[in-house]
Amino acid sequence: MMAEKGLVGGLRARPIRATSSTWITTGNVGYGQGHGSANETSDERGGDQLSDQITLVDYLELGDDPHLVANECRACGARFFDRRNACASCGKTEFKRVRIAGDGEVRAFTIVSFAAPGVPVPFVAALVDCDGTSVRANLINVEADPDHVSLGMKVRLATYSLGEDSNGTEAIGFGFEPQEAHDNGK
């Protein structure tokens, strides 16, 4: 069965841009828990608007240049996407938030053909090397077959809408798409 190009979780992937006056909030959501937090009020961030978008994970930051952020150990440089009390590599407890490169290279992937009921298959789950930081994510805007996905493939971070709730708040997810798809405006 051939998957429709650009579909992620049954929704067509498309680029998302938040305005600079939009505040995006995230809570302490661990890797892969699958939800974001509620919107912050203007009093909490000093802005005048409530967010009309939330991110699927707390390490995705939107705006004019969407990107991922990680917690980097100040002692050894190990990076983690989830909140840590101590570094798993060296045991130290001081971290700083660092921006992760948006361009990367596929280091490993699998084409998922069987999933829970309601999850569209096939899709590509991948490990992407973003300038030394490993990111687990799905590949989007690419056919889920070995003719279109390869080790060493150059990819770029892309965001897409997961849908809206009854209040009109849009949930935003991320994946990586082939750089050629991004460069061609797909």
PENOR-V559752 format. One record per residue. RES is the residue in one small letter. SS is DSSP state (a for helix, b for strand, c for the rest). NEAR is the number of other ideal C-beta (glycine too) atoms within 8 Angstrom. D_FIRST is the distance of its C-alpha to the first C-alpha in Angstrom with 1 decimal. Layout:
RES;SS;NEAR;D_FIRST
RES;SS;NEAR;D_FIRST
This chain:
m;c;3;0.0
m;c;4;3.8
a;c;11;6.5
e;c;5;9.6
k;c;7;12.3
g;c;10;15.1
l;b;11;13.8
v;b;13;15.5
g;c;8;15.8
g;c;5;14.8
l;b;10;17.5
r;b;7;17.6
a;c;12;19.5
r;c;7;22.8
p;c;6;26.1
i;c;12;28.7
r;c;8;32.4
a;c;12;35.1
t;c;5;38.6
s;c;6;41.3
s;c;6;43.1
t;c;12;40.2
w;c;11;40.6
i;c;12;37.5
t;c;11;38.3
t;c;12;36.8
g;c;8;38.0
n;c;5;38.1
v;c;10;34.4
g;c;7;33.3
y;c;7;30.2
g;c;5;27.1
q;c;7;29.0
g;c;4;27.0
h;c;6;29.7
g;c;12;32.4
s;c;9;36.0
a;c;6;38.0
n;c;9;39.5
e;c;9;42.9
t;c;7;45.8
s;a;10;47.8
d;a;5;50.6
e;a;6;48.5
r;a;8;47.5
g;c;5;50.2
g;c;7;47.9
d;c;4;48.2
q;c;8;44.7
l;c;8;42.3
s;c;13;38.8
d;c;7;36.1
q;b;13;33.4
i;b;15;32.8
t;b;15;30.8
l;c;12;28.4
v;c;13;30.3
d;c;10;34.0
y;c;10;33.6
l;b;15;31.9
e;b;10;34.6
l;c;13;34.0
g;c;10;36.4
d;c;5;36.7
d;c;5;35.2
p;c;13;32.7
h;b;10;32.8
l;b;14;32.7
v;b;9;35.9
a;b;12;36.8
n;b;13;40.0
e;b;11;41.7
c;b;15;44.4
r;c;7;47.7
a;c;8;49.0
c;c;8;46.2
g;c;6;43.5
a;c;10;40.7
r;b;11;38.1
f;b;11;36.5
f;c;10;34.2
d;c;8;35.6
r;c;6;39.3
r;c;9;41.5
n;c;4;45.0
a;c;7;45.5
c;c;14;43.7
a;c;6;41.8
s;c;7;43.0
c;c;8;46.7
g;c;6;47.6
k;c;10;49.0
t;c;7;48.6
e;c;7;48.7
f;b;11;45.6
k;b;7;45.0
r;b;7;42.0
v;b;9;40.5
r;b;6;38.0
i;b;13;34.9
a;c;8;33.9
g;c;11;31.0
d;b;10;30.0
g;b;15;28.5
e;b;9;26.8
v;b;16;23.8
r;b;9;25.5
a;b;7;22.8
f;b;11;19.2
t;b;7;16.4
i;b;11;12.7
v;b;11;12.5
s;c;5;9.8
f;c;4;12.2
a;c;7;14.5
a;c;4;17.1
p;c;3;16.5
g;c;3;15.9
v;c;7;14.5
p;c;8;11.2
v;c;10;8.9
p;c;10;8.2
f;b;13;11.5
v;b;13;14.3
a;b;10;17.6
a;b;16;20.4
l;b;10;24.1
v;b;14;25.7
d;b;11;29.3
c;b;14;31.2
d;c;8;34.5
g;c;4;35.1
t;b;10;33.6
s;b;8;30.3
v;b;13;27.9
r;b;8;24.9
a;b;10;22.3
n;b;10;18.7
l;b;18;17.9
i;b;12;17.1
n;c;11;16.6
v;c;12;14.6
e;c;9;11.1
a;c;13;10.1
d;c;8;10.4
p;c;6;13.7
d;c;4;14.4
h;c;7;15.0
v;c;14;16.5
s;c;6;19.6
l;c;7;22.7
g;c;6;25.5
m;c;9;23.4
k;b;10;25.6
v;b;15;24.5
r;b;12;26.3
l;b;14;26.6
a;b;13;25.1
t;b;11;25.6
y;b;16;23.7
s;b;11;24.5
l;b;10;23.2
g;b;7;25.0
e;b;7;28.6
d;c;7;30.8
s;c;3;33.3
n;c;4;35.9
g;c;7;33.7
t;c;11;33.3
e;b;12;30.1
a;b;14;28.4
i;b;15;27.3
g;b;13;25.0
f;b;15;24.4
g;b;13;22.1
f;b;16;22.3
e;b;15;21.0
p;b;12;21.5
q;a;10;25.1
e;a;7;24.4
a;a;10;22.2
h;a;11;25.2
d;a;6;27.7
n;c;6;26.1
g;c;4;26.3
k;c;7;22.7
